[in-house]
Amino acid sequence: MCGRGLSVVRRGPPPMVQLAGSVANLRRCACSFSPKQLYSKRLPISAEKYRDLIKLCDDGNIPEPFQAEYRSLPHSARQEDILPESDFDDPEEEE
């Protein structure tokens, strides 16, 4: 390769992918699946996280069609903002 770029030129129609079964079977499979409900109510987020999300809504960073979902999130001042443990080490902590 020695610093030269590689370019691929495709001619003709894109390749077709053939699926086993029919479209009707795919629709039936997609419609019959419903996930199991794990919680009886929505879990609250921290008040700080809620405040930050609302600021994103107010500043227009979250599009209008999605803002109602964020504004309706349950939140609590007693709820701590807990981040999940990472599988990766933070390089700043190693020094």
N, CA, C and O of each residue as an XYZ file, in Angstrom:
380
protein
N       0.834     -1.188      0.000
C       0.000      0.000      0.000
C       0.878      1.251      0.000
O       0.629      2.149     -0.804
N       1.869      1.353      0.840
C       2.889      2.405      0.813
C       2.311      3.803      0.602
O       2.806      4.539     -0.251
N       1.304      4.181      1.333
C       0.789      5.533      1.277
C      -0.195      5.801      0.159
O      -0.753      6.896      0.089
N      -0.423      4.850     -0.705
C      -1.388      5.050     -1.790
C      -2.792      4.747     -1.292
O      -3.002      3.810     -0.521
N      -3.736      5.539     -1.736
C      -5.123      5.300     -1.354
C      -5.714      4.155     -2.150
O      -5.208      3.802     -3.214
N      -6.753      3.595     -1.650
C      -7.438      2.501     -2.313
C      -8.837      2.986     -2.643
O      -9.553      3.466     -1.764
N      -9.229      2.866     -3.890
C     -10.577      3.279     -4.256
C     -11.297      2.106     -4.906
O     -10.708      1.318     -5.647
N     -12.561      2.017     -4.612
C     -13.387      0.945     -5.154
C     -14.471      1.588     -6.007
O     -15.181      2.487     -5.556
N     -14.587      1.123     -7.225
C     -15.612      1.631     -8.132
C     -16.596      0.501     -8.386
O     -16.214     -0.577     -8.842
N     -17.857      0.753     -8.089
C     -18.898     -0.248     -8.333
C     -19.713      0.194     -9.526
O     -20.098      1.356     -9.656
N     -19.961     -0.757    -10.382
C     -20.787     -0.469    -11.554
C     -21.997     -1.396    -11.522
O     -21.912     -2.546    -11.091
N     -23.092     -0.879    -11.976
C     -24.292     -1.695    -12.027
C     -25.117     -1.543    -10.759
O     -24.747     -0.796     -9.854
N     -26.235     -2.254    -10.699
C     -27.129     -2.146     -9.541
C     -26.486     -2.781     -8.307
O     -25.623     -3.652     -8.426
N     -26.913     -2.339     -7.124
C     -26.383     -2.945     -5.904
C     -26.808     -4.409     -5.819
O     -27.836     -4.783     -6.383
N     -26.038     -5.236     -5.129
C     -26.401     -6.651     -5.032
C     -27.711     -6.830     -4.269
O     -28.008     -6.077     -3.342
N     -28.479     -7.821     -4.664
C     -29.751     -8.109     -4.013
C     -29.532     -9.143     -2.918
O     -28.702    -10.042     -3.053
N     -30.276     -9.008     -1.848
C     -30.226     -9.969     -0.757
C     -31.552    -10.701     -0.741
O     -32.611    -10.074     -0.695
N     -31.504    -12.009     -0.778
C     -32.730    -12.791     -0.769
C     -32.926    -13.363      0.630
O     -32.035    -14.007      1.184
N     -34.096    -13.119      1.184
C     -34.427    -13.612      2.512
C     -35.241    -14.887      2.391
O     -36.057    -15.043      1.482
N     -35.003    -15.789      3.321
C     -35.804    -17.012      3.345
C     -37.184    -16.667      3.895
O     -37.289    -15.896      4.849
N     -38.215    -17.211      3.325
C     -39.568    -16.929      3.788
C     -40.166    -15.777      3.002
O     -39.569    -15.283      2.045
N     -41.330    -15.362      3.409
C     -42.017    -14.292      2.696
C     -42.097    -13.045      3.563
O     -41.821    -13.080      4.762
N     -42.478    -11.950      2.930
C     -42.646    -10.698      3.656
C     -43.766    -10.838      4.682
O     -43.685    -10.257      5.764
N     -44.792    -11.588      4.365
C     -45.895    -11.797      5.309
C     -45.386    -12.474      6.576
O     -45.801    -12.116      7.678
N     -44.492    -13.445      6.431
C     -43.931    -14.105      7.612
C     -43.116    -13.127      8.448
O     -43.166    -13.169      9.677
N     -42.369    -12.249      7.791
C     -41.581    -11.263      8.527
C     -42.486    -10.323      9.306
O     -42.202    -10.002     10.460
N     -43.569     -9.882      8.688
C     -44.498     -8.987      9.385
C     -45.140     -9.689     10.576
O     -45.282     -9.094     11.644
N     -45.525    -10.947     10.400
C     -46.163    -11.693     11.477
C     -45.194    -11.844     12.648
O     -45.597    -11.694     13.802
N     -43.938    -12.137     12.372
C     -42.941    -12.299     13.430
C     -42.721    -10.985     14.165
O     -42.620    -10.972     15.392
N     -42.644     -9.886     13.431
C     -42.374     -8.593     14.044
C     -43.534     -8.146     14.925
O     -43.316     -7.503     15.953
N     -44.757     -8.474     14.539
C     -45.921     -8.005     15.279
C     -46.227     -8.853     16.507
O     -46.868     -8.367     17.439
N     -45.789    -10.095     16.531
C     -46.170    -10.968     17.631
C     -45.243    -10.860     18.837
O     -45.534    -11.445     19.880
N     -44.140    -10.132     18.724
C     -43.203    -10.014     19.827
C     -43.584     -8.850     20.725
O     -43.793     -7.738     20.240
N     -43.677     -9.090     22.022
C     -43.879     -8.001     22.975
C     -42.951     -8.241     24.164
O     -42.975     -9.318     24.760
N     -42.132     -7.243     24.514
C     -41.177     -7.433     25.604
C     -41.869     -7.544     26.956
O     -42.943     -6.981     27.169
N     -41.246     -8.265     27.849
C     -41.766     -8.443     29.200
C     -41.530     -7.160     29.997
O     -40.432     -6.605     29.968
N     -42.552     -6.690     30.705
C     -42.419     -5.488     31.516
C     -41.658     -5.834     32.790
O     -42.046     -6.744     33.523
N     -40.577     -5.108     33.051
C     -39.730     -5.408     34.202
C     -40.014     -4.526     35.410
O     -39.707     -4.914     36.538
N     -40.590     -3.353     35.198
C     -40.848     -2.431     36.300
C     -42.328     -2.081     36.334
O     -42.984     -2.021     35.294
N     -42.851     -1.849     37.537
C     -44.261     -1.488     37.659
C     -44.487      0.002     37.400
O     -45.604      0.417     37.091
N     -43.428      0.804     37.526
C     -43.530      2.233     37.224
C     -42.189      2.709     36.673
O     -41.179      2.013     36.772
N     -42.200      3.892     36.099
C     -40.969      4.448     35.534
C     -40.031      4.855     36.661
O     -40.467      5.452     37.645
N     -38.756      4.541     36.526
C     -37.776      4.862     37.553
C     -37.374      6.332     37.456
O     -37.176      6.846     36.355
N     -37.251      7.021     38.608
C     -36.889      8.436     38.559
C     -35.409      8.645     38.255
O     -34.572      7.788     38.537
N     -35.110      9.801     37.673
C     -33.732     10.220     37.468
C     -33.425     11.309     38.496
O     -34.335     11.820     39.148
N     -32.167     11.660     38.639
C     -31.792     12.691     39.609
C     -32.320     14.054     39.161
O     -32.537     14.297     37.974
N     -32.522     14.936     40.142
C     -33.003     16.285     39.844
C     -31.998     17.035     38.976
O     -32.387     17.822     38.114
N     -30.703     16.791     39.203
C     -29.665     17.460     38.413
C     -29.740     17.030     36.942
O     -29.643     17.861     36.039
N     -29.912     15.733     36.716
C     -29.997     15.235     35.338
C     -31.263     15.778     34.666
O     -31.228     16.172     33.500
N     -32.382     15.799     35.403
C     -33.632     16.327     34.862
C     -33.460     17.802     34.483
O     -33.894     18.226     33.412
N     -32.822     18.579     35.368
C     -32.597     20.001     35.102
C     -31.767     20.188     33.825
O     -32.067     21.058     33.007
N     -30.724     19.366     33.662
C     -29.885     19.458     32.462
C     -30.673     19.108     31.199
O     -30.505     19.754     30.165
N     -31.533     18.087     31.280
C     -32.345     17.706     30.123
C     -33.340     18.807     29.754
O     -33.555     19.085     28.574
N     -33.945     19.430     30.763
C     -34.900     20.513     30.505
C     -34.185     21.705     29.875
O     -34.736     22.363     28.992
N     -32.961     21.987     30.325
C     -32.177     23.074     29.713
C     -31.899     22.768     28.243
O     -31.963     23.664     27.401
N     -31.590     21.505     27.931
C     -31.385     21.116     26.531
C     -32.661     21.330     25.716
O     -32.601     21.743     24.558
N     -33.818     21.045     26.327
C     -35.101     21.287     25.647
C     -35.305     22.782     25.423
O     -35.635     23.213     24.318
N     -35.106     23.574     26.485
C     -35.330     25.019     26.399
C     -34.397     25.688     25.396
O     -34.781     26.654     24.737
N     -33.168     25.177     25.280
C     -32.194     25.752     24.348
C     -32.399     25.269     22.915
O     -31.719     25.740     22.003
N     -33.331     24.331     22.703
C     -33.618     23.833     21.365
C     -32.693     22.724     20.895
O     -32.717     22.358     19.720
N     -31.874     22.180     21.795
C     -30.972     21.091     21.415
C     -31.705     19.766     21.254
O     -31.258     18.892     20.511
N     -32.819     19.616     21.943
C     -33.676     18.444     21.775
C     -34.858     18.898     20.917
O     -35.552     19.847     21.281
N     -35.095     18.235     19.785
C     -36.172     18.663     18.883
C     -37.543     18.658     19.569
O     -37.817     17.839     20.446
N     -38.373     19.577     19.152
C     -39.711     19.777     19.729
C     -40.544     18.494     19.837
O     -41.188     18.289     20.866
N     -40.559     17.619     18.816
C     -41.398     16.419     18.932
C     -41.011     15.498     20.096
O     -41.830     14.692     20.537
N     -39.790     15.604     20.593
C     -39.328     14.713     21.659
C     -39.340     15.368     23.038
O     -39.138     14.685     24.042
N     -39.573     16.666     23.103
C     -39.466     17.377     24.370
C     -40.489     16.929     25.405
O     -40.171     16.882     26.593
N     -41.692     16.603     24.994
C     -42.722     16.176     25.952
C     -42.275     14.924     26.705
O     -42.541     14.787     27.899
N     -41.598     14.014     26.011
C     -41.103     12.792     26.655
C     -40.091     13.132     27.747
O     -40.153     12.580     28.846
N     -39.165     14.034     27.450
C     -38.147     14.410     28.435
C     -38.757     15.184     29.598
O     -38.375     14.983     30.751
N     -39.702     16.065     29.297
C     -40.320     16.872     30.357
C     -41.190     16.028     31.291
O     -41.430     16.416     32.434
N     -41.658     14.884     30.812
C     -42.523     14.038     31.645
C     -41.744     12.982     32.431
O     -42.350     12.164     33.124
N     -40.417     12.986     32.336
C     -39.630     11.989     33.068
C     -39.790     12.178     34.572
O     -39.711     13.303     35.064
N     -40.013     11.093     35.305
C     -40.071     11.223     36.764
C     -38.677     11.549     37.296
O     -37.676     11.004     36.829
N     -38.629     12.454     38.290
C     -37.348     12.846     38.867
C     -37.512     13.078     40.358
O     -38.613     13.340     40.843
N     -36.412     12.980     41.074
C     -36.457     13.108     42.521
C     -35.161     13.727     43.023
O     -34.077     13.390     42.548
N     -35.281     14.634     43.986
C     -34.096     15.233     44.602
C     -33.343     14.195     45.427
O     -32.148     14.349     45.678
N     -34.033     13.143     45.847
C     -33.383     12.093     46.649
C     -32.676     11.057     45.790
O     -31.873     10.273     46.297
N     -32.964     11.045     44.497
C     -32.349     10.067     43.596
C     -30.937     10.509     43.244
O     -30.736     11.600     42.710
N     -29.952      9.653     43.547
C     -28.566      9.965     43.204
C     -28.313      9.625     41.743
O     -28.913      8.705     41.187
N     -27.413     10.386     41.139
C     -27.013     10.123     39.763
C     -25.885      9.104     39.801
O     -24.739      9.455     40.080
N     -26.199      7.862     39.524
C     -25.229      6.774     39.620
C     -24.869      6.313     38.220
O     -25.738      5.931     37.436
N     -23.585      6.353     37.917
C     -23.111      5.871     36.627
C     -22.737      4.407     36.754
O     -22.184      4.002     37.776
N     -23.024      3.608     35.741
C     -22.632      2.194     35.800
C     -21.117      2.058     35.761
O     -20.418      2.909     35.210
N     -20.621      0.981     36.350
C     -19.188      0.709     36.321
C     -18.759      0.461     34.886
O     -19.443     -0.234     34.135
N     -17.631      1.029     34.514
C     -17.111      0.865     33.166
C     -16.197     -0.349     33.097
O     -15.544     -0.709     34.076
N     -16.163     -0.967     31.933
C     -15.234     -2.070     31.708
C     -13.839     -1.556     31.360
O     -12.886     -2.332     31.299
N     -13.720     -0.259     31.135
C     -12.453      0.333     30.725
C     -11.893      1.189     31.849
O     -12.648      1.838     32.572
N     -10.579      1.193     31.999
C      -9.923      2.033     32.989
C      -9.797      3.448     32.454
O      -9.534      3.659     31.270
N      -9.989      4.415     33.343
C      -9.824      5.810     32.980
C      -8.339      6.142     33.021
O      -7.715      5.987     34.071
N      -7.749      6.595     31.913
C      -6.304      6.854     31.901
C      -5.881      7.925     32.902
O      -4.744      7.901     33.374
N      -6.770      8.870     33.240
C      -6.432      9.914     34.207
C      -6.257      9.342     35.605
O      -5.462      9.867     36.385
N      -6.980      8.277     35.943
C      -6.887      7.673     37.267
C      -5.617      6.860     37.439
O      -5.185      6.630     38.569
N      -5.006      6.417     36.342
C      -3.823      5.573     36.420
C      -2.577      6.371     36.763
O      -1.617      5.803     37.284
N      -2.562      7.667     36.487
C      -1.365      8.482     36.713
C      -1.172      8.826     38.152
O      -0.207      9.507     38.499
